[in-house]
Amino acid sequence: GGQLTVTGTVRDGVEPGCLLLDAEQGRYLLIGGERGELRAGTRVQVTGRVVPDLMSTCQQGEPLVVASIQPVP
């Protein structure tokens, strides 16, 4: 997939260490990115690339490989 920018709230996944982004466009599994900026309950804008066939133990959300993160006030 191509680059995608979505805004939403970071949530903890069911599996330990898994972070999801609840956005209007859907729920994304956040892969990579600076974890210090990705805390549950934080509202952020994430730019990245969707990789639908990426293998993960998280079993939730559409995998989104993070390229950049911006805080949203």
C-alpha positions as CSV (number, residue, x, y, z in Angstrom):
1,G,0.0,0.0,0.0
2,G,0.9,3.7,-0.3
3,Q,1.5,6.3,2.4
4,L,-1.5,7.0,4.6
5,T,-2.0,9.6,7.3
6,V,-4.6,8.9,10.0
7,T,-5.6,10.6,13.3
8,G,-6.9,8.8,16.3
9,T,-6.3,7.6,19.9
10,V,-3.7,5.0,20.8
11,R,-5.0,2.0,22.7
12,D,-3.4,-1.0,24.3
13,G,-4.0,-4.2,22.3
14,V,-5.1,-7.5,23.9
15,E,-1.6,-9.0,23.6
16,P,1.2,-7.4,25.6
17,G,3.2,-4.8,23.8
18,C,0.6,-4.3,21.0
19,L,-0.6,-0.8,20.3
20,L,-3.6,0.1,18.2
21,L,-4.8,3.3,16.7
22,D,-8.5,3.9,16.8
23,A,-9.2,6.2,13.9
24,E,-12.3,7.2,11.9
25,Q,-11.0,5.1,9.0
26,G,-10.6,2.0,11.1
27,R,-8.4,0.3,13.7
28,Y,-4.7,0.0,12.9
29,L,-2.0,-2.0,14.5
30,L,1.0,0.3,15.0
31,I,4.3,-1.3,13.9
32,G,7.5,0.5,14.8
33,G,7.6,4.2,15.6
34,E,8.9,5.9,18.7
35,R,7.1,4.1,21.6
36,G,7.7,7.1,23.9
37,E,5.2,9.0,21.7
38,L,2.8,6.1,21.5
39,R,1.1,5.8,24.9
40,A,-2.4,4.5,25.4
41,G,-4.9,7.3,25.6
42,T,-2.7,9.7,23.6
43,R,-4.3,11.4,20.5
44,V,-1.8,11.4,17.5
45,Q,-1.6,11.7,13.8
46,V,0.4,8.8,12.3
47,T,1.8,8.6,8.8
48,G,2.8,5.2,7.5
49,R,2.2,2.4,5.1
50,V,-0.5,-0.3,5.5
51,V,0.9,-3.8,5.0
52,P,-2.2,-6.1,5.1
53,D,-0.2,-9.4,4.9
54,L,2.3,-8.6,7.6
55,M,2.5,-11.4,10.2
56,S,2.0,-10.4,13.8
57,T,1.2,-11.9,17.2
58,C,-1.1,-9.0,18.0
59,Q,-4.1,-10.4,16.0
60,Q,-5.9,-7.1,16.0
61,G,-6.1,-4.2,13.6
62,E,-4.7,-3.6,10.1
63,P,-0.9,-3.4,10.3
64,L,0.4,0.1,9.8
65,V,4.2,0.5,9.6
66,V,4.8,3.9,11.2
67,A,7.0,6.5,9.4
68,S,6.1,9.5,11.6
69,I,4.1,10.5,14.6
70,Q,2.7,14.0,15.4
71,P,0.9,14.8,18.7
72,V,-2.7,16.2,18.3
73,P,-3.8,18.7,20.8
